[in-house]
């Protein structure tokens, strides 16, 4: 038998760093203890491949290390391994950013199994969104948004510094933007429309404007998603993945 851990890249736009590390470690440790003949790293597209391709890189690097030598491979080596294998510049900061991106939801008190909270918020129907928000506070939403902002700043800085080697910049920015859009949708559903007393437009008009703005942003994100898809993959699967995203507009 072989052990088959995963990258934890599915059902997320940012990756899930600590879940991935623990999953791969567990598979390697128990596989060795019970005589596994090998380790096969897996990654999936549950309900469509919406995750940016590069969020798999830390999992690929770490699985390669533990499969080759579990005894000496450490979590602290992952960022450097990603930089060396995928950016050709050990000091690029690429690996560190990927690990950081996969930790933007670490402050959430009620994580969901096998997925990120922002992914659920993105694709939820109105009824599902109401249930999601029952276990996600406004302060948690703000913390995740702030973490995403920090990652975006790092992406821009590293992208300018290592322009030719940092080919994944657009993909990772899109992943962060998709997650941020989902969180803004959640804020809108909570009724965070800003201070109405400062606006001449009635509250109902403000709500309509916000809803339309979210729809416009969603269409732009789907177009970016479709454009970047061709950089990595064949056309098969794009339509199914994009249609699921577009359908969200009817639930706003």
C-alpha positions as CSV (number, residue, x, y, z in Angstrom):
1,X,0.0,0.0,0.0
2,X,0.9,3.6,-0.5
3,X,-0.1,6.7,1.6
4,X,-1.8,9.5,-0.2
5,X,-1.9,12.9,1.6
6,X,-3.1,16.0,-0.1
7,X,-2.0,19.6,-0.9
8,X,-5.2,21.0,0.9
9,X,-5.5,23.3,-2.1
10,X,-9.1,22.4,-3.0
11,X,-12.1,24.3,-1.7
12,X,-10.0,27.4,-1.1
13,X,-8.6,30.4,-3.0
14,X,-5.6,30.7,-0.7
15,X,-4.5,27.3,0.3
16,X,-4.6,25.9,3.9
17,X,-1.0,25.8,5.0
18,X,-1.1,24.2,8.4
19,X,-3.7,21.6,7.4
20,X,-1.5,20.6,4.5
21,X,1.7,20.4,6.6
22,X,-0.1,18.2,9.2
23,X,-1.7,16.0,6.7
24,X,1.5,15.3,4.8
25,X,3.5,14.7,8.1
26,X,0.9,12.3,9.4
27,X,0.8,10.3,6.1
28,X,4.6,10.0,6.0
29,X,5.0,9.2,9.7
30,X,2.3,6.5,9.7
31,X,3.3,5.2,6.3
32,X,6.8,4.5,7.5
33,X,5.6,3.0,10.8
34,X,3.4,0.5,9.0
35,X,5.5,-0.4,6.0
36,X,4.0,1.7,3.1
37,X,5.9,1.2,-0.2
38,X,5.5,4.8,-1.2
39,X,3.8,8.2,-0.9
40,X,1.6,9.8,-3.5
41,X,0.7,13.5,-3.2
42,X,-2.8,14.3,-4.4
43,X,-4.7,17.5,-5.2
44,X,-8.3,17.8,-6.2
45,X,-10.9,20.1,-7.8
46,X,-14.0,19.7,-5.7
47,X,-16.8,21.5,-7.5
48,X,-14.4,23.0,-10.0
49,X,-10.7,23.9,-9.9
50,X,-11.0,27.4,-8.5
51,X,-7.7,27.4,-6.6
52,X,-4.7,29.2,-8.0
53,X,-2.2,26.6,-9.2
54,X,0.8,27.9,-7.2
55,X,-1.0,27.3,-3.8
56,X,0.0,23.6,-4.3
57,X,3.7,24.4,-4.4
58,X,4.4,24.2,-0.6
59,X,2.7,20.9,-0.5
60,X,4.7,19.6,-3.4
61,X,8.0,20.7,-1.8
62,X,7.1,19.3,1.6
63,X,5.8,16.0,0.3
64,X,9.0,15.5,-1.7
65,X,11.1,16.1,1.4
66,X,9.2,13.8,3.8
67,X,8.9,11.1,1.1
68,X,12.7,11.1,0.6
69,X,13.7,11.5,4.2
70,X,11.0,12.0,6.9
71,X,13.6,12.1,9.7
72,X,15.3,15.3,8.7
73,X,12.7,17.2,6.7
74,X,11.4,20.1,8.7
75,X,8.6,22.6,8.3
76,X,11.2,25.4,8.5
77,X,12.7,24.1,5.2
78,X,9.5,24.5,3.1
79,X,9.7,28.2,2.1
80,X,13.3,27.8,1.0
81,X,12.5,24.6,-0.9
82,X,9.7,26.4,-2.7
83,X,12.0,29.3,-3.6
84,X,14.7,27.0,-4.9
85,X,12.4,24.7,-6.9
86,X,9.8,27.2,-8.2
87,X,11.3,30.6,-8.4
88,X,15.1,29.9,-9.0
89,X,15.9,32.6,-6.4
90,X,16.3,31.3,-2.9
91,X,15.8,34.7,-1.4
92,X,12.8,35.7,-3.5
93,X,10.3,35.5,-0.7
94,X,7.9,33.5,-2.9
95,X,7.7,30.5,-0.5
96,X,7.1,32.7,2.5
97,X,4.3,34.5,0.7
98,X,2.6,31.2,-0.2
99,X,2.8,29.9,3.3
100,X,1.4,33.3,4.6
101,X,-1.4,33.2,2.1
102,X,-2.5,29.8,3.3
103,X,-2.7,31.1,6.9
104,X,-5.0,34.1,6.4
105,X,-7.8,32.3,8.2
106,X,-5.8,31.0,11.2
107,X,-7.6,33.4,13.6
108,X,-11.1,31.9,12.8
109,X,-12.6,30.2,15.8
110,X,-14.8,27.8,13.8
111,X,-12.9,26.5,10.8
112,X,-14.7,24.2,8.4
113,X,-13.3,20.7,7.6
114,X,-11.8,20.2,4.1
115,X,-12.3,23.9,3.0
116,X,-11.8,27.5,3.7
117,X,-14.5,29.7,5.2
118,X,-14.1,32.2,2.5
119,X,-14.7,29.5,-0.1
120,X,-18.1,28.7,1.5
121,X,-18.9,32.4,1.7
122,X,-18.2,32.8,-2.0
123,X,-20.4,30.0,-3.2
124,X,-23.2,30.0,-0.6
125,X,-26.8,30.5,-1.4
126,X,-28.5,33.2,0.6
127,X,-29.8,30.6,3.0
128,X,-26.4,29.0,3.3
129,X,-24.8,32.3,3.8
130,X,-27.0,33.1,6.7
131,X,-26.0,29.9,8.4
132,X,-22.3,30.5,7.7
133,X,-22.4,34.0,9.3
134,X,-23.9,32.6,12.5
135,X,-20.5,31.2,13.3
136,X,-18.3,34.0,11.8
137,X,-18.0,37.4,13.5
138,X,-17.5,40.8,12.0
139,X,-14.1,41.1,13.8
140,X,-13.0,37.8,12.3
141,X,-14.0,38.9,8.8
142,X,-12.0,42.1,9.3
143,X,-8.9,40.1,10.5
144,X,-9.0,37.9,7.4
145,X,-9.3,41.0,5.1
146,X,-6.4,42.6,6.9
147,X,-4.3,39.5,6.4
148,X,-5.2,39.4,2.7
149,X,-4.2,43.0,2.4
150,X,-0.8,42.3,3.9
151,X,-0.3,39.4,1.5
152,X,-1.2,41.6,-1.5
153,X,1.3,44.2,-0.4
154,X,4.0,41.4,-0.2
155,X,2.9,40.1,-3.6
156,X,3.3,43.5,-5.2
157,X,6.7,44.2,-3.6
158,X,8.1,40.8,-4.6
159,X,6.6,41.0,-8.0
160,X,8.3,44.2,-8.7
161,X,11.6,43.0,-7.3
162,X,11.6,39.6,-9.1
163,X,9.6,40.5,-12.2
164,X,10.7,37.7,-14.5
165,X,10.9,34.9,-11.9
166,X,7.6,35.7,-10.2
167,X,5.3,34.4,-12.9
168,X,2.6,33.4,-10.5
169,X,1.9,37.0,-9.3
170,X,-1.4,37.4,-11.2
171,X,-2.7,34.0,-10.1
172,X,-2.0,34.6,-6.4
173,X,-3.4,38.1,-6.6
174,X,-6.6,36.7,-8.1
175,X,-6.8,34.1,-5.3
176,X,-6.5,36.8,-2.7
177,X,-9.1,39.0,-4.5
178,X,-11.6,36.1,-4.7
179,X,-11.3,35.5,-1.0
180,X,-11.6,39.2,-0.2
181,X,-14.7,39.5,-2.5
182,X,-16.3,36.6,-0.5
183,X,-15.7,38.4,2.7
184,X,-17.1,41.7,1.4
185,X,-20.1,39.7,0.3
186,X,-20.4,38.5,3.9
187,X,-20.2,42.0,5.2
188,X,-22.9,43.1,2.8
189,X,-25.1,40.2,4.0
190,X,-24.6,41.3,7.6
191,X,-25.9,44.8,6.6
192,X,-22.6,46.7,6.8
193,X,-23.6,49.3,4.2
194,X,-21.8,52.2,5.9
195,X,-23.2,55.2,7.8
196,X,-26.5,56.0,6.2
197,X,-26.8,59.4,7.9
198,X,-24.0,60.8,5.7
199,X,-25.6,59.8,2.4
200,X,-28.4,61.5,0.6
201,X,-29.4,58.2,-1.0
202,X,-32.0,56.2,1.0
203,X,-30.7,53.0,2.7
204,X,-32.5,50.9,0.1
205,X,-30.7,52.8,-2.7
206,X,-27.4,52.3,-0.9
207,X,-28.1,48.5,-0.6
208,X,-28.9,48.3,-4.3
209,X,-25.7,50.1,-5.3
210,X,-23.6,47.8,-3.1
211,X,-25.3,44.7,-4.6
212,X,-24.6,45.9,-8.1
213,X,-21.0,46.8,-7.3
214,X,-20.5,43.3,-5.9
215,X,-22.0,41.8,-9.1
216,X,-19.7,43.9,-11.3
217,X,-16.7,42.9,-9.3
218,X,-17.7,39.2,-9.5
219,X,-17.9,39.4,-13.3
220,X,-14.5,41.0,-13.5
221,X,-13.1,38.3,-11.2
222,X,-14.6,35.5,-13.4
223,X,-13.1,37.1,-16.5
224,X,-9.7,37.2,-14.8
225,X,-10.1,33.6,-13.8
226,X,-10.9,32.5,-17.3
227,X,-7.9,34.5,-18.7
228,X,-5.5,32.9,-16.3
229,X,-6.9,29.4,-16.7
230,X,-5.2,29.1,-20.1
231,X,-1.7,29.7,-18.6
232,X,-1.8,26.3,-16.8
233,X,-4.5,24.1,-18.2
234,X,-6.4,22.8,-21.1
235,X,-9.9,24.2,-21.8
236,X,-11.7,21.2,-20.3
237,X,-13.2,22.1,-16.9
238,X,-13.1,25.9,-17.4
239,X,-16.7,26.2,-18.4
240,X,-18.0,24.1,-15.4
241,X,-15.8,26.0,-13.0
242,X,-16.7,29.5,-14.3
243,X,-20.4,28.8,-14.5
244,X,-20.5,27.9,-10.9
245,X,-18.9,31.3,-10.1
246,X,-21.3,33.3,-12.3
247,X,-24.3,31.7,-10.7
248,X,-23.4,33.3,-7.4
249,X,-24.6,36.7,-8.9
250,X,-28.2,35.5,-8.6
251,X,-27.7,34.9,-4.8
252,X,-26.6,38.4,-4.0
